[in-house]
Every structure is written in structure tokens, then in C-alpha cells.
Amino acid sequence: MTTDTTVSAFRHPETIEDPLTLVLREGARRLLAEAIEAEAETFLAAMQEKRLGDGRARFVRHGHGPERTIQTGIGPVPVRRAKVRDRGAGADDGSGEDGERMTFTSAILPKWARRTKSLDALLPVLYLRGISTGDFQEALAALLGKDAPGLSRSVIGRLKDDWQGEYDRWQRRDLSARRYVYVWADGVYLQARMEDNAACMLVIIGATPEGKKELVGFQVGVRESAQSWRELLVDLKARGLSVAPQIAVRDGAMGFWKALDEIFPGTRHQRCWVHKIANVLNKAPQSVQPNMKADLREIRDAPDRASAETAIAVFQEKYDVKYPKAVLCLAKDREPLLAFFDFPAEHWDHLRTANPIESVFATVRHRTIRTKGALSHKPARLMVFKLIIAAATSWRRLKGESRLPMVIAGVKFTDGVAVAPDAYQRAA
């Protein structure tokens, strides 16, 4: 039955009609449905040899679950979960098995999923960009649609509880099977408005033998002291990290280096050139800094150690008379600044700077300035932890990762070139 009407529905002023988004959502719905169906068919194909006593297939399709909405980066997408029935569960099917129920679980669409993992990763980014948890609903509505179901303030609160559990499990994880060839360390202070003291977040990132960077240690202390770093390093070692890294990259903060020499005495020191250049320039007037900066970069980018030593001598002769403090600032760390020459040339760009951590904490510092400090240390710690975990998925691998086994094997490098690569190849 049809009803003719002359009444036309007007678009609500706050409603934004976006045909492209609608097309994307429809395409996502179809692709997701096809992927779930293919996943179920793959499971059935793998189980087709399992039969009942009368020869019938034990596992068969059993329709779909009720439709539910998944929040994604392009808004809500309706989906239905494919169901598979185990007809042999709880009975002797003649196959000699005990009839224990086997369940099909979709890896694409977990049973209780209500939003994508990428959307969960967005929340700490929003927080660190200056949006409070109470404003998440409004902010997400602009991105995902007016209602943004499943992301109310109470849901955000439960998510933070989940993050706390994830953080606790991560802090207790076993490291006995892990090894890190290189590590980068840094600390950043985060002032909380509800706390008297600034929290210092200590972070260690490591490079695996495969060239992948990952978060190794994360701890919040009152200050960046040798004791705070010692506690973090001792904890990592107690959980199984027994093999010392080949080299550690850090700025000149003495607390870390003192603790490192106590816990991993065999690890080489490499000072961050970005920090060192800034420290040297701070000891000279602005009129001199452009030329001095160019001279320092010439040292850093020298093709070999001899050229770098020559450039340092020229730097000292040029500036020692008028700016002795700047020259001393460079000279006192001469050896740890040039340690990278004893490692593969492909890795020099990675070893000369602590930027793998600096780039992550740039967002943290932005949040601190934008909101004049987080409300308290606990949520700030969880949000920073989630931010680093999310950022880790996009960290670029080390260039020349094929050289890492040579470093592990103890092959000597001079000016970035292996001294005896043939001997290593025969041993391998």
C-alpha cells in the first residue's frame, strides 16, 4: 500500500550530507561482510575431514548473529557475525574424540567488538592534543557522526581502566627471549595541575636484531636521577633482559649514564648530536651561532673519524679564544660523540640522535602547554603509554638491518666498514 504525500522532510541544520562518506561506509560494510564470510568458509574447509559417525560433516554454517554497529574511523558500520555450528559437541561421534565443543571465533570481528582498534588509539591522541575526557563525545561526534555511540564519558572511563590493566601486564612481561642491539633513552617532565611535583617519564626504545624499534621500558618517577634510571634498568634485567645493548644513545644527563655503567657496563655511550649542538650554541652569542652550527654539523657529518677529529681541532682553534665554554662543552664529550664511527655506516643516522623518542614526546609537550598541565599523573601516564604503543606501529625500521647480525657477532667496524667481513661469513 502506498500513500501519496506532499510533505517533504527538510535536512536538519546540524546534519552534514556527505555522499562520499556514505559510499565509503557502504563499501566498508560490503568488504567486511565478504571478509567475514571468507573467514568462516576457510574454517569449514580446514575442518571438513572431521565427520560424525554417520558420515555427515561435523561443522556446518548456522546463519548469522544479530546485526550490530561497529564504530570505525569513517563512522558506524553495521555488521553481522557469521556463525558455525559444531554438531558433534557433547556426543560420541564415532571418531574416537571426546566430543568437546569447538568454537569458530572471527579474528576480524571479535564477538564483543564495538569499535576498531585504530579508534581506541585515537583517544589518547585526542587527550594529549588538549581534549579532556568529558569532551570526547563532542569531538568524536564531529569525526564519526552526531551520536558517536559506544564512546560516552562512562565508556571512556572504562577504557582507561582497561588501559591500566594493559599497562600493568606490559610492565610484568617476560623479556628473557628479547635482545636489543641498540637503545635510545630519554626523559620528559610533565607538570600536573593537581600535583605538587612534575612527573618525569623515563623511556627506553630498543632496536631488535631484525631492525625493528619497540618500546622497552617506561616508568614515571619524581625526577630524572641515577636512582630512577637504575630502578628502571634493574627491573628490565630482573625480567630477563640479560644481554647488554651494544650502544646506548642519550643526551648528556649524567643520571642515565651512571646507572647504565652499573647495570650494563659493557654498553658503549653515544651522545645525541641534536642535544649537543644546542648545548654548545647556548654558550655563544646569537651573532656567532649560525657559523658555529655549520661547523658542528661538519663534525657530525664527517665521512670518517679522522675527518671528524680534524674538524674538531679546527673548531677549537677558531673559537677557543673568545668562546672557551663552547669549546669545552664539545671537547669533554669527544669520544661518546664519535662512537657511532665504530658501527655500520647504514646505522649512523639512527645512532647520532635520540629523535626516536623526541618525536613521540613532541605531542606530549604540546598537550602540557595547551592545557597548562594534565590533571594528574596517573591519566597522563596511561595516555602517554597508549600514545607510544600506537606510535610504535609506524616507527621506521633501521636502515641496513642485515648488518645487525654482524654487530651481534662482534665484527669490528672502522669508519662504518666491517674490518673482516669474510671471516664473519665463513663463521656464519
ABEGO torsion letter per residue (X at the ends): XBBBBABBBBBBAABBBBAAAAAAAAAAAAAAAAAAAAAAAAAAAAAAABBBAAGBBABBBAEBBBBBBBBBAAEBBBBBBBBBBBAABGBBAGAGBAGBBBBBBBAABBAABABBAAAAAAAAAAAAAGBBAAAAAAAAAAAAEAAGBGABAAAAAAAAAAAAAAAAAAAABBAAABBBABBBBBBBBBBBAABABBBBBBBBBBBBAAGBBBBABBBBBABBBAAAAAAAAAAAAAAGBABBBABBBBBABAAAAAAAAAABAABBBBBBAAAAAAAAAAABBAAAAAAAAAAAAAAAABABAAAAAAAAAAAAAAAAAABAAAAAAAAAAAAAAAAAAABBAAAAAAAABAAAAAAAAAAAAAAAAAAGEBABAAAAAAAAAAAAAAAAAABBBBBGAAAAAAAAAGBBBBGGBBABAAAAAAAX
